[in-house]
Amino acid sequence: MVIAGILLVAGIFLLEAGASDKSSGPVAELSFVVLKHDNGKPVRNAGVVMHTVGKNDKQDRGGLELKTDAQGKASFDGIPYGKLRVQVLAPGFQTFGEDYDVNQPTMEITVKLKRPENQYSIYQNQQNDKKEDKNPPPPDPNAKPQP
């Protein structure tokens, strides 16, 4: 009898919690398409990370990560209206990040990922730098004398 009462109270609590989530505001269905920038082919298994953005443009705790399928698509239904920060990560590509204003019941977001560009270091000789040998290499003691 006590267990039935506890289950009833837990059921009512869960029902009220679900109703309060729906009354908090409208939600949207977001669809993502992740493509390669250079040829437009889909990027499979890319991570799409979503965070709601609160006051002062700071992302809220928590978040949600989706993975794209073989066609580069991922979707989620239940994103609350408001500002949403989207990051897309895939091996061999630059990380993409942008904030979106979710204000429609359905939204499709297309992301084009670029390959990483060459990086330069101030600590290494660059490809176009001319090397100046201040100290020539020492002569080879086993070399034949030149006439």
VENLIN-V684349 format. One record per pair of residues at least 12 apart in sequence whose ideal C-beta (glycine too) atoms are under 10 Angstrom apart, sorted by the first residue. I is the first residue (numbers start at 1). J is the second residue. D is the distance in whole Angstrom. If there is no record, write none. Layout:
I:J:D  I:J:D
This chain:
21:78:9  21:80:9  24:80:7  24:81:10  25:80:6  25:81:6  25:82:8  26:79:10  26:80:8  26:81:5  26:82:10  26:102:9  26:103:9  26:104:10  26:105:7  27:76:10  27:77:7  27:78:5  27:79:6  27:80:5  27:81:7  27:102:9  27:105:8  28:76:9  28:77:8  28:78:8  28:79:5  28:80:8  28:81:6  28:82:10  28:84:9  28:102:5  28:103:8  28:104:6  28:105:6  28:106:7  28:107:6  29:75:7  29:76:7  29:77:4  29:78:8  29:79:8  29:102:10  29:104:9  29:105:7  29:106:5  29:107:8  29:108:9  30:48:9  30:50:8  30:66:9  30:74:9  30:75:6  30:76:6  30:77:8  30:78:9  30:79:5  30:84:8  30:86:9  30:100:8  30:102:7  30:104:10  30:106:8  30:107:5  30:108:8  30:109:7  31:73:7  31:74:8  31:75:4  31:76:8  31:77:9  31:106:7  31:107:7  31:108:5  31:109:7  31:110:9  32:46:9  32:48:5  32:50:9  32:66:7  32:68:7  32:72:8  32:73:7  32:74:5  32:75:7  32:76:9  32:86:8  32:88:8  32:107:9  32:108:8  32:109:5  32:110:8  32:111:7  33:68:8  33:71:8  33:72:6  33:73:6  33:74:8  33:75:10  33:108:7  33:109:7  33:110:5  33:111:7  33:112:9  34:46:5  34:47:9  34:48:7  34:68:5  34:69:10  34:71:10  34:72:4  34:73:8  34:74:8  34:88:6  34:89:10  34:90:7  34:93:9  34:96:8  34:109:9  34:110:8  34:111:5  34:112:8  34:113:6  35:68:10  35:71:10  35:72:6  35:110:7  35:111:7  35:112:5  35:113:7  36:72:9  36:90:9  36:92:10  36:93:8  36:112:7  36:113:6  36:114:8  36:115:8  37:93:9  37:94:9  37:96:10  37:111:9  37:112:4  37:113:6  37:114:5  37:115:8  38:112:9  38:113:9  38:114:8  38:115:7  40:72:10  40:112:8  41:72:8  42:68:7  42:69:8  42:70:7  42:71:5  42:72:3  42:73:7  43:68:6  43:71:10  43:72:5  43:88:8  43:90:5  43:91:10  43:92:9  43:93:7  43:111:9  43:112:9  43:113:6  44:67:9  44:68:6  44:69:7  44:70:5  44:71:8  44:72:6  44:73:10  44:90:9  45:67:6  45:68:6  45:69:8  45:70:9  45:72:9  45:90:7  45:91:9  46:66:9  46:67:7  46:68:5  46:69:10  46:72:7  46:74:8  46:88:6  46:89:7  46:90:4  46:91:9  46:93:8  46:96:9  46:111:8  46:113:7  47:65:6  47:66:7  47:67:6  47:68:8  47:74:9  47:87:8  47:88:7  47:89:5  47:90:7  47:91:10  47:95:10  48:64:9  48:65:7  48:66:4  48:67:7  48:68:7  48:73:10  48:74:5  48:75:10  48:76:9  48:86:7  48:87:8  48:88:5  48:89:8  48:90:10  48:96:9  48:109:9  48:111:8  49:63:6  49:64:7  49:65:5  49:66:8  49:85:8  49:86:7  49:87:4  49:88:8  49:89:7  49:95:10  49:97:9  50:62:10  50:63:6  50:64:5  50:65:8  50:66:8  50:76:7  50:79:7  50:84:6  50:85:7  50:86:6  50:87:8  50:100:9  50:102:10  51:63:4  51:64:8  51:83:10  51:84:7  51:85:5  51:86:8  51:87:8  51:99:10  52:64:9  52:79:8  52:80:7  52:82:6  52:83:7  52:84:6  52:85:8  52:102:9  53:82:7  53:83:4  53:84:7  53:85:5  53:99:6  53:100:9  53:101:10  54:82:9  54:83:8  57:83:8  57:85:9  57:99:8  58:85:10  59:83:9  59:84:9  59:85:5  59:87:10  59:99:9  60:82:10  60:83:10  60:85:9  63:84:10  63:85:8  63:87:9  64:76:7  64:78:9  64:79:8  64:84:10  65:87:9  65:89:9  66:88:10  67:90:10  68:88:9  68:90:8  68:111:9  72:90:10  72:110:9  72:111:9  72:113:10  73:108:10  74:88:10  74:109:10  75:106:9  75:108:9  77:105:10  77:106:9  79:100:10  79:102:6  79:107:8  80:102:7  81:101:9  81:102:5  81:103:6  81:104:9  81:105:9  82:100:10  82:101:8  82:102:6  82:103:8  83:99:6  83:100:7  83:101:6  83:102:8  83:103:10  84:98:10  84:99:7  84:100:5  84:101:8  84:102:5  84:107:9  84:109:9  85:97:7  85:98:8  85:99:5  85:100:8  86:98:6  86:99:8  86:100:6  86:109:7  86:111:8  87:111:10  88:109:9  88:111:5  88:112:10  88:113:7  89:113:9  90:111:10  90:113:6  92:113:9  92:115:7  92:116:8  93:112:10  93:113:4  93:114:7  93:115:6  93:116:7  94:113:7  94:114:5  94:115:7  94:116:6  94:117:8  95:113:9  95:116:10  96:111:5  96:112:8  96:113:6  96:114:8  97:111:10  98:111:8
